[in-house]
Amino acid sequence: MGKKLKQIAIYGKGGIGKSTTTSNLSAALSSLGYKVMQFGCDPKADSTNTLRGGSYIPTVLDTLREKGAVKARDVIYEGFNGICCVESGGPAPGVGCAGRGIITAVELFKQQKIFEELDLDCVIYDVLGDVVCGGFAMPIREGIAQHVFTVSSADFMSVYASNNLFKGIKKYSNSGGALLGGIVANSMNAGYSRDIVDDFAARTKTQIVQYVPRSITVTQCELKGKTVIEAAPDSEQARVYRELAECVAAHEESRTPAPLELRELQEWAAKWSDKLLELETGTVPGGQAAGI
């Protein structure tokens, strides 16, 4: 990456392991020698806690509400191996748009030229991918991130969220928006899981950048408030995250995906449901023997 700042947005459905993946990616990039900032864009403000021993940090919006004015350096906290940790935060519960924190925080950092001042190699935005609108779409819409990656499992709602993200990327692709780097396939333990995400990637004209297995090592490390890279650096799971970091560091060419229309996605999912039934029972729908 050198001195050319690379800005990356990681999207994914809530609960899919997006923040776990992002934090381990940041930790791995840092271990490879890059100067990294992780920018949490979820109102829950829990993106960076495993980079800081399980502790939460004051958010940009909370600090603005308390002090009225903020210097960017005042909302940057040091994490594992010198990683700069930021949480945008959100409005008070029941008031305003949850994406407003992203807009406010990003504008603050741009105005104060903090990325240049810190001489960062990489900024990673950890963004909720259930909805791609308002502030949540900002890293894509305004081209703040050069590359977008989505974390997805083989579950339908995760694929559905990724497909919606692809629609947003396609919409803004002709007006300077960020483009898609690929899919991080998470929780890849069952044999058919890879087949499903591989097929989805092929149909939407993108690629899988890494397969990440479900691992008890991740749970053990998170219970300690740490990433796998910090707490279990010699584990197989750490090797997987380091490989992901190397892929992201080397990635240069992102593209416009080809999202499926809702009807196409539903038909695709129904066909996979039938295939899984065949695998489980050895029969095809209707009770006939598979292959007859």
C-alpha positions as CSV (number, residue, x, y, z in Angstrom):
1,M,0.0,0.0,0.0
2,G,2.9,2.4,0.6
3,K,1.9,6.0,1.2
4,K,-1.1,5.9,-1.1
5,L,-4.0,5.8,1.3
6,K,-6.3,2.8,0.7
7,Q,-9.9,3.2,2.0
8,I,-11.9,0.0,2.3
9,A,-15.6,-0.5,3.4
10,I,-16.6,-3.9,4.8
11,Y,-20.4,-4.5,4.7
12,G,-22.4,-7.4,6.0
13,K,-25.7,-8.3,7.6
14,G,-25.9,-7.8,11.3
15,G,-24.7,-10.8,13.2
16,I,-22.8,-12.4,10.3
17,G,-19.4,-11.8,11.8
18,K,-18.6,-8.6,9.9
19,S,-17.0,-6.8,12.9
20,T,-15.1,-9.9,13.9
21,T,-13.7,-10.2,10.3
22,T,-13.0,-6.5,10.1
23,S,-11.1,-6.4,13.4
24,N,-9.0,-9.4,12.6
25,L,-8.3,-7.9,9.2
26,S,-7.2,-4.7,10.8
27,A,-5.0,-6.6,13.3
28,A,-3.5,-8.7,10.5
29,L,-2.7,-5.7,8.3
30,S,-1.1,-4.0,11.3
31,S,1.0,-7.1,11.9
32,L,2.1,-6.9,8.3
33,G,3.5,-3.4,8.9
34,Y,0.7,-1.2,7.7
35,K,-0.6,1.8,9.6
36,V,-4.3,1.2,10.0
37,M,-7.4,3.0,11.2
38,Q,-10.6,1.0,11.9
39,F,-13.7,3.3,11.6
40,G,-16.7,1.7,13.3
41,C,-19.9,2.8,11.5
42,D,-22.5,0.9,13.6
43,P,-24.6,2.9,16.1
44,K,-23.9,0.1,18.6
45,A,-20.3,1.3,18.6
46,D,-18.8,-2.2,19.2
47,S,-16.6,-2.5,16.1
48,T,-13.3,-1.9,17.8
49,N,-13.7,-3.4,21.2
50,T,-11.6,-6.5,20.5
51,L,-8.8,-4.2,19.3
52,R,-8.9,-2.6,22.7
53,G,-9.0,-5.5,25.1
54,G,-12.8,-5.6,25.2
55,S,-13.3,-1.9,26.2
56,Y,-15.7,0.4,24.4
57,I,-14.6,3.9,23.4
58,P,-16.5,7.3,23.4
59,T,-18.1,7.8,20.0
60,V,-17.8,10.9,17.7
61,L,-21.5,11.8,18.1
62,D,-21.5,11.3,21.9
63,T,-18.4,13.5,22.2
64,L,-20.0,16.2,20.0
65,R,-23.2,16.1,22.1
66,E,-21.1,16.5,25.3
67,K,-18.6,19.1,24.1
68,G,-20.2,20.8,21.1
69,A,-17.0,20.8,19.1
70,V,-14.4,18.1,18.6
71,K,-10.9,17.7,17.3
72,A,-10.5,14.5,15.4
73,R,-7.6,13.4,17.4
74,D,-9.8,13.6,20.6
75,V,-12.0,10.7,19.3
76,I,-9.1,8.4,18.1
77,Y,-8.0,5.8,20.5
78,E,-5.1,3.4,20.3
79,G,-5.7,-0.2,19.9
80,F,-3.7,-3.4,19.3
81,N,-0.3,-2.8,17.7
82,G,-1.0,0.9,17.3
83,I,-4.2,0.6,15.3
84,C,-6.3,3.9,15.4
85,C,-9.8,3.1,16.6
86,V,-12.8,5.3,15.9
87,E,-16.5,4.8,16.6
88,S,-18.9,7.1,14.8
89,G,-21.8,6.3,17.1
90,G,-25.4,7.2,16.5
91,P,-28.2,9.6,17.6
92,A,-29.9,9.3,21.0
93,P,-32.3,6.3,21.0
94,G,-35.5,7.1,19.1
95,V,-34.1,10.3,17.6
96,G,-32.8,10.8,14.1
97,C,-31.2,8.6,11.5
98,A,-28.8,5.9,12.7
99,G,-26.6,6.6,9.7
100,R,-26.1,10.3,10.7
101,G,-23.1,9.4,12.8
102,I,-21.2,8.2,9.8
103,I,-21.9,11.3,7.8
104,T,-20.9,13.6,10.8
105,A,-17.7,11.6,11.6
106,V,-16.5,11.3,8.1
107,E,-17.0,15.0,7.4
108,L,-15.2,15.9,10.6
109,F,-12.2,13.8,9.6
110,K,-12.1,15.1,6.1
111,Q,-12.3,18.8,7.2
112,Q,-9.4,18.3,9.6
113,K,-7.3,16.2,7.1
114,I,-6.6,13.7,9.9
115,F,-5.8,10.8,7.5
116,E,-3.0,12.8,6.0
117,E,-1.8,14.0,9.3
118,L,-1.6,10.5,10.7
119,D,0.1,9.2,7.5
120,L,-2.1,6.2,7.4
121,D,-1.8,3.3,4.9
122,C,-5.3,2.0,5.3
123,V,-8.7,3.1,6.7
124,I,-11.2,0.3,7.1
125,Y,-14.9,1.3,7.5
126,D,-17.0,-1.3,9.3
127,V,-20.5,-0.7,8.0
128,L,-23.9,-2.3,8.8
129,G,-25.1,-3.9,5.6
130,D,-28.7,-4.6,6.4
131,V,-29.8,-1.3,4.8
132,V,-27.8,0.6,2.2
133,C,-29.3,4.1,2.5
134,G,-28.5,7.4,4.2
135,G,-25.2,7.5,6.1
136,F,-24.8,3.7,5.7
137,A,-24.4,4.3,1.9
138,M,-22.0,7.2,2.3
139,P,-18.8,5.2,1.8
140,I,-20.2,3.9,-1.4
141,R,-22.2,6.9,-2.7
142,E,-19.5,9.5,-2.3
143,G,-16.6,7.2,-3.2
144,I,-15.0,7.6,0.2
145,A,-14.0,4.0,0.0
146,Q,-12.2,2.9,-3.1
147,H,-13.0,-0.8,-2.6
148,V,-16.0,-2.5,-1.0
149,F,-16.1,-6.1,0.4
150,T,-19.1,-7.9,1.8
151,V,-19.0,-10.6,4.5
152,S,-21.6,-13.2,3.7
153,S,-22.4,-16.8,4.8
154,A,-24.5,-19.2,2.8
155,D,-27.7,-18.2,4.7
156,F,-30.3,-16.7,2.5
157,M,-30.7,-13.4,4.5
158,S,-27.0,-12.9,4.4
159,V,-26.9,-13.4,0.6
160,Y,-30.0,-11.2,0.3
161,A,-28.2,-8.4,2.2
162,S,-25.2,-8.7,0.0
163,N,-27.3,-8.6,-3.1
164,N,-28.9,-5.4,-1.9
165,L,-25.4,-4.0,-1.3
166,F,-24.5,-4.9,-4.9
167,K,-27.6,-2.9,-6.1
168,G,-26.4,0.1,-4.2
169,I,-22.9,-0.2,-5.7
170,K,-24.3,-0.6,-9.2
171,K,-26.5,2.5,-8.7
172,Y,-23.6,4.8,-7.8
173,S,-20.9,3.2,-10.0
174,N,-21.4,5.7,-12.8
175,S,-21.1,8.7,-10.6
176,G,-17.8,8.1,-8.8
177,G,-19.0,5.6,-6.3
178,A,-17.0,2.8,-4.7
179,L,-16.8,-0.5,-6.6
180,L,-16.9,-4.1,-5.3
181,G,-13.7,-6.0,-4.4
182,G,-15.5,-9.3,-3.6
183,I,-17.0,-11.5,-1.0
184,V,-15.5,-12.7,2.3
185,A,-17.3,-16.1,2.7
186,N,-17.7,-16.5,6.5
187,S,-18.7,-19.6,8.5
188,M,-17.7,-22.0,5.7
189,N,-17.9,-25.3,7.6
190,A,-20.5,-27.3,5.8
191,G,-19.3,-28.6,2.4
192,Y,-22.3,-27.1,0.5
193,S,-21.7,-23.6,2.0
194,R,-18.8,-23.0,-0.4
195,D,-20.9,-24.2,-3.4
196,I,-23.7,-21.8,-2.5
197,V,-21.5,-18.7,-2.1
198,D,-19.4,-19.7,-5.1
199,D,-22.6,-19.9,-7.2
200,F,-23.9,-16.6,-5.9
201,A,-20.5,-14.9,-6.7
202,A,-20.5,-16.3,-10.2
203,R,-24.1,-15.2,-10.9
204,T,-23.4,-11.7,-9.7
205,K,-20.0,-11.4,-11.5
206,T,-17.8,-11.1,-8.5
207,Q,-15.3,-13.2,-6.6
208,I,-14.6,-14.8,-3.3
209,V,-11.5,-13.2,-1.7
210,Q,-11.3,-15.6,1.2
211,Y,-13.1,-18.5,2.9
212,V,-13.3,-18.1,6.6
213,P,-14.3,-21.2,8.6
214,R,-16.4,-21.1,11.8
215,S,-14.0,-21.6,14.6
216,I,-14.1,-21.9,18.4
217,T,-10.8,-20.1,18.5
218,V,-12.7,-16.9,17.5
219,T,-15.1,-17.3,20.4
220,Q,-12.4,-18.0,22.9
221,C,-10.4,-14.9,21.8
222,E,-13.5,-12.7,21.8
223,L,-14.3,-13.8,25.3
224,K,-10.9,-12.4,26.3
225,G,-11.8,-9.2,24.5
226,K,-9.1,-9.8,21.8
227,T,-8.8,-10.6,18.1
228,V,-7.5,-14.0,17.0
229,I,-4.4,-12.2,15.6
230,E,-3.5,-11.0,19.1
231,A,-4.6,-13.8,21.3
232,A,-3.9,-16.9,19.1
233,P,-1.4,-15.7,16.5
234,D,-0.2,-19.2,15.7
235,S,-3.6,-20.7,15.2
236,E,-5.1,-21.9,11.8
237,Q,-7.7,-19.2,12.1
238,A,-5.0,-16.5,12.4
239,R,-3.4,-17.8,9.2
240,V,-6.7,-17.5,7.4
241,Y,-7.1,-13.8,8.5
242,R,-3.5,-13.1,7.5
243,E,-4.1,-14.5,4.1
244,L,-7.2,-12.2,3.9
245,A,-5.1,-9.2,4.8
246,E,-2.5,-10.0,2.2
247,C,-5.3,-10.3,-0.4
248,V,-6.8,-6.9,0.6
249,A,-3.4,-5.2,0.7
250,A,-2.7,-6.4,-2.8
251,H,-6.1,-5.7,-4.2
252,E,-6.3,-2.9,-6.8
253,E,-9.1,-3.6,-9.2
254,S,-12.7,-3.5,-8.1
255,R,-15.7,-3.9,-10.4
256,T,-19.4,-3.2,-10.7
257,P,-21.3,-6.3,-9.7
258,A,-24.4,-7.7,-11.5
259,P,-27.0,-8.0,-8.7
260,L,-30.0,-10.3,-9.1
261,E,-33.5,-9.0,-9.2
262,L,-35.6,-10.2,-6.3
263,R,-37.5,-12.8,-8.4
264,E,-34.2,-14.2,-9.7
265,L,-32.8,-14.3,-6.2
266,Q,-35.8,-16.2,-4.9
267,E,-35.7,-18.7,-7.8
268,W,-32.0,-19.2,-7.2
269,A,-32.6,-19.8,-3.5
270,A,-35.4,-22.3,-4.3
271,K,-33.2,-24.3,-6.6
272,W,-30.5,-24.5,-3.9
273,S,-33.2,-25.6,-1.4
274,D,-34.1,-28.5,-3.7
275,K,-30.4,-29.4,-4.1
276,L,-29.8,-29.5,-0.3
277,L,-32.9,-31.7,0.0
278,E,-31.3,-34.1,-2.5
279,L,-28.1,-34.1,-0.5
280,E,-29.9,-34.8,2.8
281,T,-32.4,-37.4,1.7
282,G,-31.0,-38.8,-1.6
283,T,-34.3,-37.9,-3.2
284,V,-35.6,-35.1,-5.4
285,P,-38.8,-33.2,-4.5
286,G,-41.8,-35.4,-5.2
287,G,-40.2,-38.5,-3.6
288,Q,-38.3,-39.7,-6.7
289,A,-34.8,-41.1,-6.2
290,A,-32.1,-38.6,-6.9
291,G,-30.7,-38.9,-10.4
292,I,-33.8,-40.7,-11.8
